Amino acid sequence: MVRKVQIRSGPGRHDRQLLIDGLDIADSVYRLEYRTDPDEVDQLLVDLLLLETDIEGEAVVEIPESTHRALVGLGWTPPPADGSGG
């Protein structure tokens, strides 16, 4: 989805803004990557840092295929697909 993006930075660590549709999320970002290609719409990839969170419940956990391959290559054994835990 195309959004309006503004990235502003100043000399200090706190002199920065990352506005997405006017909402400043800079304080929640620990990494961003801006990709530009003359033949495509620019892309902004943002990883968020959640300093405080409290979540309890059930959720579907998905691991990107590239991460899955890397983990398996490093010796990780994925849990059973049925979620039985072994």
VENBEL-V37485 format. One record per residue. N is the residue number from 0. SS is DSSP state (2 for helix, 1 for strand, 0 for the rest). Layout:
N_SS / N_SS
This chain:
0_0 / 1_0 / 2_0 / 3_0 / 4_1 / 5_1 / 6_1 / 7_1 / 8_1 / 9_0 / 10_0 / 11_0 / 12_0 / 13_0 / 14_0 / 15_1 / 16_1 / 17_1 / 18_1 / 19_1 / 20_0 / 21_0 / 22_1 / 23_1 / 24_0 / 25_2 / 26_2 / 27_2 / 28_1 / 29_1 / 30_1 / 31_1 / 32_1 / 33_1 / 34_1 / 35_0 / 36_0 / 37_0 / 38_0 / 39_0 / 40_0 / 41_0 / 42_1 / 43_1 / 44_1 / 45_1 / 46_1 / 47_1 / 48_0 / 49_0 / 50_0 / 51_0 / 52_0 / 53_0 / 54_0 / 55_0 / 56_0 / 57_0 / 58_0 / 59_0 / 60_0 / 61_0 / 62_0 / 63_0 / 64_2 / 65_2 / 66_2 / 67_2 / 68_2 / 69_2 / 70_2 / 71_2 / 72_2 / 73_0 / 74_0 / 75_0 / 76_0 / 77_0 / 78_0 / 79_0 / 80_0 / 81_0 / 82_0 / 83_0 / 84_0 / 85_0
